[in-house]
């Protein structure tokens, strides 16, 4: 069955009606768990002649009936949640929230935020004021600005291995606010000491790049990958952007994106602290499973774990590229799909390399094809320096179990409006996500599945 199919199949019954194919997927997923549990609890001491046959597994009659009842109840609950989720998705589509954000109002919002940052920087001491030649030489030529866990490490490695580029800094992501937490526009962060530190960081950053320019071959393009759009606003308010600087933003299938994010980072609302000082989830320390992820997706905004991180990804997937278009203009930024640079999902990556070469002005034939056909920063192989040995999306922390297919469909339903904006405004098309919602909302299913 196609992952994008949300048409309805009919079954013969006294009441008739339509049932989504997704309900059959829910049935299969829960039924498999039911059989596995029966197998685990089957006792070798049970008398085979007296024990009833319960789906081919030997167990007590009461336990058998209780499990059957729990299984059917779980299936009915998930069917109800699915229909509620689908109804909310229809309501979102009817409200048309994103289209109601008229370009004029969006531009006003972006301008007000940017003016606020400029006013903030005007309060800074003159000792760290931008030098005049910062605007010509103190930005990277190619900057990857997002999205985290969408393939930025692989794109950075591909650019870094090109003979006509060199890294702007020793590490892939060099930001003045590497923790990605501080918002200097908040009143509590506008203390004199913090503002002083902000301008000092900006000055040090641009001075470093200016020095890098004078010491390196000017024919080489400098590459950086600070993945936070809000930081770019501070740089642009601090010193003008040179005409040569360009930016790249990578999108990813929303289900794979959420699954990768959840398996990669610590969830502070759920996980124990990491044994060392980083934000990565670690196998043997933290717990992940396809079933737990499925429950979090079903919970939507009702839990902190799902509501905070997943909703942030949902909102920023539209907000960030819109703001970047306002700040940079459409000619300075290239929107890419993760899947277009993956040999496993797209046998021919030549069109992707062509687009990348045309935008960056790098010679296409000089891209390293071993890197282009490889995988970076996947599963337990963190960082961009080494290629991964596997291409599948099963993580060590989940004991190499992949995301449930039924979970993927639920994510598409919740991302449907965002996927529409991606397609209409940024040219990023995910057909399975766009086709996730049937044309008419189904009637709630509360009876037997």
C-alpha positions as CSV (number, residue, x, y, z in Angstrom):
1,X,0.0,0.0,0.0
2,X,1.3,3.4,-1.0
3,X,2.3,5.6,2.0
4,X,0.5,8.5,0.5
5,X,-2.8,6.8,0.0
6,X,-5.6,8.1,2.1
7,X,-8.5,7.0,-0.1
8,X,-11.3,4.9,1.6
9,X,-12.0,1.3,1.2
10,X,-15.5,-0.1,1.7
11,X,-16.3,-3.3,3.6
12,X,-19.6,-5.1,3.8
13,X,-21.4,-4.8,7.1
14,X,-24.8,-4.1,8.4
15,X,-24.1,-0.4,8.7
16,X,-21.9,0.1,5.6
17,X,-19.8,3.2,5.4
18,X,-16.2,4.2,4.6
19,X,-13.1,3.3,6.6
20,X,-9.7,4.9,5.9
21,X,-6.9,2.5,4.9
22,X,-5.0,4.0,7.7
23,X,-7.3,2.1,10.1
24,X,-6.2,-1.1,8.6
25,X,-2.6,-0.1,9.2
26,X,-3.5,0.7,12.8
27,X,-5.2,-2.7,13.1
28,X,-2.1,-4.6,11.7
29,X,0.3,-2.7,13.9
30,X,-1.6,-3.3,17.1
31,X,-2.5,-6.9,16.2
32,X,1.2,-7.7,15.7
33,X,2.0,-6.3,19.2
34,X,-0.9,-8.4,20.5
35,X,0.5,-11.6,19.1
36,X,4.0,-10.8,20.2
37,X,2.8,-10.2,23.8
38,X,0.9,-13.5,23.7
39,X,4.0,-15.3,22.5
40,X,6.2,-13.8,25.3
41,X,3.7,-14.8,28.0
42,X,3.0,-18.3,26.9
43,X,4.0,-20.6,29.7
44,X,5.7,-23.9,28.9
45,X,3.9,-25.5,31.9
46,X,0.4,-25.0,30.5
47,X,-1.5,-28.2,29.8
48,X,-1.9,-28.2,26.0
49,X,-5.1,-30.3,26.1
50,X,-6.9,-28.0,28.5
51,X,-5.7,-24.6,27.3
52,X,-7.9,-22.9,24.7
53,X,-6.6,-21.9,21.3
54,X,-6.4,-18.2,21.3
55,X,-5.1,-17.0,18.0
56,X,-2.7,-20.0,17.9
57,X,-1.1,-19.2,21.2
58,X,-1.6,-21.2,24.4
59,X,-2.7,-19.2,27.4
60,X,-5.4,-19.0,30.0
61,X,-9.0,-18.2,28.9
62,X,-9.2,-15.1,31.1
63,X,-5.9,-13.7,29.9
64,X,-6.8,-14.4,26.3
65,X,-10.1,-12.6,26.6
66,X,-8.7,-9.7,28.5
67,X,-6.0,-9.2,25.9
68,X,-8.5,-9.4,23.1
69,X,-10.6,-6.8,24.8
70,X,-7.6,-4.5,25.4
71,X,-6.5,-4.8,21.8
72,X,-10.0,-3.9,20.4
73,X,-10.2,-1.0,22.8
74,X,-6.8,0.3,21.8
75,X,-7.8,0.1,18.2
76,X,-11.0,2.0,18.8
77,X,-9.2,4.7,20.7
78,X,-6.6,5.2,18.0
79,X,-9.3,5.2,15.3
80,X,-11.1,8.0,17.3
81,X,-7.9,10.0,17.7
82,X,-7.2,9.6,14.0
83,X,-10.6,11.0,13.0
84,X,-10.3,13.8,15.5
85,X,-6.8,14.6,14.1
86,X,-8.2,14.5,10.5
87,X,-11.1,16.8,11.4
88,X,-8.7,19.3,13.0
89,X,-6.6,19.2,9.8
90,X,-9.7,19.9,7.7
91,X,-10.5,22.9,10.0
92,X,-6.9,24.2,9.6
93,X,-7.2,24.0,5.9
94,X,-10.5,25.9,5.9
95,X,-9.2,28.6,8.2
96,X,-6.3,29.0,5.8
97,X,-4.1,30.5,8.4
98,X,-1.0,30.9,6.3
99,X,-2.7,32.5,3.4
100,X,-4.4,35.0,5.6
101,X,-0.9,36.3,6.6
102,X,-0.9,38.8,3.7
103,X,2.5,39.6,2.3
104,X,2.1,43.3,3.4
105,X,1.4,42.2,7.0
106,X,4.3,39.7,7.0
107,X,6.7,42.3,5.6
108,X,5.6,44.7,8.4
109,X,6.2,42.1,11.0
110,X,9.7,41.2,9.7
111,X,10.6,44.9,9.4
112,X,9.5,45.7,12.9
113,X,11.6,42.8,14.3
114,X,14.6,43.8,12.2
115,X,14.3,47.5,13.3
116,X,14.2,46.3,16.9
117,X,17.5,44.5,16.4
118,X,19.0,47.6,14.7
119,X,18.0,49.8,17.6
120,X,19.4,47.3,20.0
121,X,22.8,47.3,18.3
122,X,22.8,51.1,18.2
123,X,23.2,51.1,22.0
124,X,26.5,49.3,21.8
125,X,29.9,50.9,22.7
126,X,32.0,52.2,19.8
127,X,35.0,50.2,20.6
128,X,33.4,47.2,18.9
129,X,31.8,49.1,16.0
130,X,32.0,47.4,12.6
131,X,34.9,48.3,10.4
132,X,34.1,49.6,7.0
133,X,35.8,46.7,5.2
134,X,33.7,44.2,7.1
135,X,30.9,44.6,4.6
136,X,33.2,43.5,1.7
137,X,35.1,40.6,3.2
138,X,33.7,39.4,6.6
139,X,30.9,37.0,5.6
140,X,31.2,33.4,4.4
141,X,30.6,33.0,0.6
142,X,28.3,30.1,1.2
143,X,26.3,29.7,4.4
144,X,24.0,26.8,5.3
145,X,21.2,28.2,7.5
146,X,19.1,25.2,8.2
147,X,17.2,23.1,8.9
148,X,18.8,21.0,11.7
149,X,18.5,17.3,11.0
150,X,17.5,17.9,7.4
151,X,20.8,17.0,5.9
152,X,23.0,20.1,6.6
153,X,26.0,18.0,7.6
154,X,25.9,16.1,4.3
155,X,25.5,19.3,2.3
156,X,28.4,21.0,4.3
157,X,30.6,17.9,3.6
158,X,29.8,18.0,-0.1
159,X,30.7,21.7,-0.3
160,X,33.8,21.3,2.0
161,X,35.3,18.5,-0.2
162,X,35.0,20.6,-3.3
163,X,38.6,21.8,-4.2
164,X,37.5,25.4,-4.7
165,X,36.1,25.9,-1.2
166,X,37.5,25.9,2.3
167,X,35.8,26.0,5.7
168,X,35.3,29.5,7.2
169,X,36.0,28.1,10.7
170,X,37.5,24.9,12.2
171,X,34.1,23.5,12.9
172,X,31.1,23.1,10.8
173,X,28.7,25.3,12.8
174,X,30.3,28.6,13.9
175,X,27.8,30.9,15.6
176,X,28.2,33.8,18.0
177,X,25.5,32.2,20.0
178,X,26.3,28.5,19.6
179,X,23.9,27.5,22.2
180,X,21.0,28.9,20.1
181,X,19.1,30.0,23.2
182,X,19.7,33.7,23.8
183,X,17.3,36.2,22.3
184,X,18.7,39.7,22.7
185,X,15.4,41.3,21.8
186,X,14.0,40.2,25.2
187,X,14.1,42.9,27.8
188,X,15.8,40.7,30.4
189,X,18.7,40.1,28.0
190,X,19.3,43.8,27.3
191,X,21.4,44.4,30.3
192,X,24.6,46.4,29.5
193,X,26.9,43.5,30.1
194,X,25.0,41.2,27.7
195,X,24.8,43.9,25.0
196,X,28.5,44.5,25.4
197,X,29.2,40.8,25.0
198,X,26.9,40.7,21.9
199,X,28.9,43.3,20.0
200,X,32.2,41.9,21.2
201,X,31.1,38.5,19.6
202,X,30.0,40.2,16.4
203,X,33.3,42.1,16.1
204,X,35.4,39.0,16.8
205,X,33.4,36.9,14.3
206,X,33.8,39.4,11.4
207,X,37.4,40.2,12.3
208,X,38.2,36.5,12.1
209,X,36.6,36.2,8.6
210,X,38.4,39.3,7.4
211,X,41.7,37.9,8.6
212,X,40.8,34.5,6.9
213,X,40.3,36.4,3.6
214,X,43.7,38.1,3.7
215,X,45.5,34.8,4.5
216,X,43.8,32.5,2.1
217,X,43.5,32.1,-1.7
218,X,40.8,34.5,-2.8
219,X,39.7,32.0,-5.4
220,X,38.4,29.7,-2.7
221,X,34.9,30.2,-1.4
222,X,34.5,30.1,2.4
223,X,31.8,27.8,3.7
224,X,30.0,28.0,7.1
225,X,26.9,26.4,8.6
226,X,25.4,28.3,11.4
227,X,21.8,27.0,11.4
228,X,20.0,29.7,13.3
229,X,18.2,32.4,11.2
230,X,17.9,34.7,14.1
231,X,21.7,35.1,14.3
232,X,21.8,36.1,10.7
233,X,19.6,39.1,11.5
234,X,22.2,40.4,14.0
235,X,25.0,40.1,11.5
236,X,23.0,42.0,8.8
237,X,22.1,44.7,11.3
238,X,25.8,45.0,12.4
239,X,27.4,45.3,8.9
240,X,26.1,45.2,5.3
241,X,26.1,41.9,3.4
242,X,28.5,41.7,0.4
243,X,26.9,40.8,-2.9
244,X,28.9,37.6,-3.2
245,X,27.4,35.9,-0.1
246,X,24.8,33.2,-0.7
247,X,22.7,31.0,1.6
248,X,21.3,27.5,1.4
249,X,18.3,26.0,3.4
250,X,17.5,22.2,3.3
251,X,14.0,20.8,3.8
252,X,13.2,17.2,4.7
253,X,10.2,14.9,4.5
254,X,8.3,15.9,7.7
255,X,8.0,12.4,9.1
256,X,11.7,11.6,8.6
257,X,12.6,15.0,10.0
258,X,10.6,14.5,13.2
259,X,11.9,11.0,13.6
260,X,15.5,12.0,13.2
261,X,15.2,15.0,15.5
262,X,13.6,12.9,18.2
263,X,16.2,10.1,18.0
264,X,19.2,12.5,17.9
265,X,18.5,15.1,20.6
266,X,17.8,14.9,24.3
267,X,14.2,15.6,25.3
268,X,14.5,17.6,28.5
269,X,10.9,17.0,29.3
270,X,11.4,13.2,29.3
271,X,15.1,12.1,29.4
272,X,17.6,11.9,32.1
273,X,20.6,14.3,31.8
274,X,23.3,13.2,29.4
275,X,26.5,11.7,31.1
276,X,28.6,14.3,29.3
277,X,27.8,17.9,28.4
278,X,26.0,17.7,25.1
279,X,22.4,17.6,23.8
280,X,22.6,14.2,22.1
281,X,20.4,11.3,23.0
282,X,22.6,8.2,23.7
283,X,21.9,4.5,23.3
284,X,22.1,2.8,26.6
285,X,21.4,6.0,28.5
286,X,18.1,7.2,26.9
287,X,15.1,5.3,25.7
288,X,13.6,5.5,22.2
289,X,11.2,3.2,20.4
290,X,8.8,3.4,17.4
291,X,5.9,2.7,19.7
292,X,6.8,5.6,22.1
293,X,7.3,8.0,19.2
294,X,3.9,6.9,17.8
295,X,2.2,7.7,21.1
296,X,3.8,11.1,21.2
297,X,2.6,11.9,17.7
298,X,-0.9,10.8,18.7
299,X,-0.7,13.1,21.7
300,X,-0.2,16.1,19.5
301,X,-0.1,19.2,21.8
302,X,-1.2,17.3,24.9
303,X,2.3,16.5,26.1
304,X,5.4,18.7,26.6
305,X,7.6,16.2,24.8
306,X,5.6,16.3,21.6
307,X,4.0,19.6,21.8
308,X,7.1,21.8,22.3
309,X,9.6,20.3,19.9
310,X,7.3,19.1,17.2
311,X,5.3,22.3,17.2
312,X,8.5,24.3,17.0
313,X,9.6,22.4,13.9
314,X,6.1,22.7,12.4
315,X,6.0,26.5,12.9
316,X,9.6,27.3,12.0
317,X,9.4,25.3,8.7
318,X,7.3,28.2,7.4
319,X,8.4,31.1,9.5
320,X,12.2,30.7,8.9
321,X,12.2,30.5,5.1
322,X,9.7,33.4,4.9
323,X,12.0,35.6,7.1
324,X,15.0,34.6,5.1
325,X,13.3,35.6,1.8
326,X,12.5,39.0,3.4
327,X,16.1,39.5,4.7
328,X,18.0,38.2,1.6
329,X,15.8,38.2,-1.4
330,X,15.0,35.2,-3.6
331,X,18.3,35.4,-5.6
332,X,20.5,34.9,-2.6
333,X,19.0,31.8,-1.1
334,X,18.5,28.3,-2.5
335,X,15.9,25.9,-1.1
336,X,16.8,22.3,-1.3
337,X,15.3,18.9,-0.5
338,X,17.2,16.4,1.5
339,X,15.9,13.5,-0.7
340,X,17.3,15.1,-3.8
341,X,20.9,14.6,-2.6
342,X,20.3,11.0,-1.5
343,X,21.2,8.2,-3.8
344,X,18.9,5.8,-2.1
345,X,15.8,8.0,-2.6
346,X,16.8,9.5,-5.9
347,X,19.0,7.3,-8.2
348,X,20.0,10.3,-10.2
349,X,21.5,13.1,-8.1
350,X,22.9,14.8,-11.2
351,X,20.0,17.4,-11.3
352,X,20.8,18.2,-7.6
353,X,24.5,18.8,-8.3
354,X,23.5,20.9,-11.3
355,X,21.4,23.2,-9.2
356,X,24.0,23.4,-6.5
357,X,26.8,24.2,-9.0
358,X,24.7,26.8,-10.8
359,X,23.8,28.6,-7.6
360,X,27.2,28.4,-5.9
361,X,29.2,29.0,-9.2
362,X,31.3,25.9,-8.2
363,X,32.4,23.6,-11.0
364,X,30.0,20.6,-11.1
365,X,32.5,18.0,-12.2
366,X,34.7,18.8,-9.2
367,X,32.2,17.6,-6.6
368,X,33.4,14.5,-4.8
369,X,31.0,11.7,-6.0
370,X,32.0,9.4,-3.1
371,X,30.7,12.1,-0.7
372,X,27.7,12.8,-2.9
373,X,26.6,9.2,-2.9
374,X,27.4,8.7,0.8
375,X,25.6,9.5,4.1
376,X,26.7,11.9,6.8
377,X,25.8,12.4,10.5
378,X,23.3,9.5,10.5
379,X,22.3,7.1,13.2
380,X,25.1,6.8,15.8
381,X,27.7,8.3,13.5
382,X,27.5,11.9,14.6
383,X,29.4,14.8,12.9
384,X,30.2,15.5,9.3
385,X,33.8,14.2,9.1
386,X,33.1,10.5,8.5
387,X,30.7,8.8,6.1
388,X,28.1,6.5,7.7
389,X,28.2,2.8,6.9
390,X,24.4,2.6,6.6
391,X,21.7,4.4,4.7
392,X,18.5,3.3,6.5
393,X,16.7,5.5,9.1
394,X,16.8,2.9,11.9
395,X,18.8,4.2,14.9
396,X,20.9,2.3,17.4
397,X,19.0,4.0,20.2
398,X,15.8,2.4,18.9
399,X,17.6,-1.0,18.6
400,X,17.6,-0.4,14.8
401,X,13.8,-0.4,14.6
402,X,12.4,2.0,12.0
403,X,9.5,4.4,12.5
404,X,6.0,2.8,12.2
405,X,4.5,3.4,8.8
406,X,1.2,4.4,10.5
407,X,3.0,7.1,12.4
408,X,4.3,8.6,9.1
409,X,0.7,9.0,7.9
410,X,-0.3,10.8,11.1
411,X,2.6,13.2,10.8
412,X,1.6,14.0,7.2
413,X,-1.9,14.9,8.4
414,X,-0.5,17.3,11.0
415,X,1.9,18.8,8.5
416,X,-0.5,19.1,5.6
417,X,-0.8,23.0,5.7
418,X,2.9,23.4,6.1
419,X,3.6,21.2,3.1
420,X,1.2,23.2,1.0
421,X,3.1,26.4,1.9
422,X,6.5,24.7,1.1
423,X,5.2,23.8,-2.3
424,X,3.5,27.2,-3.1
425,X,6.1,29.6,-1.7
426,X,9.4,27.7,-1.7
427,X,9.1,25.1,-4.5
428,X,9.5,22.2,-2.1
429,X,7.0,19.5,-3.0
430,X,6.3,16.4,-0.9
431,X,3.4,14.6,-2.6
432,X,2.6,12.1,0.2
433,X,2.2,15.0,2.7
434,X,0.1,17.1,0.3
435,X,-2.3,14.1,-0.3
436,X,-2.6,13.2,3.3
437,X,-6.1,14.6,3.9
438,X,-9.1,13.3,2.0
439,X,-11.2,15.9,0.2
440,X,-14.1,15.3,2.7
441,X,-13.7,14.7,6.4
442,X,-14.8,11.2,7.5
443,X,-17.5,10.6,10.0
444,X,-16.0,9.9,13.5
445,X,-15.4,6.2,14.1
446,X,-16.3,5.3,17.6
447,X,-17.9,1.9,17.1
448,X,-16.1,-1.3,16.2
449,X,-13.1,-0.8,13.9
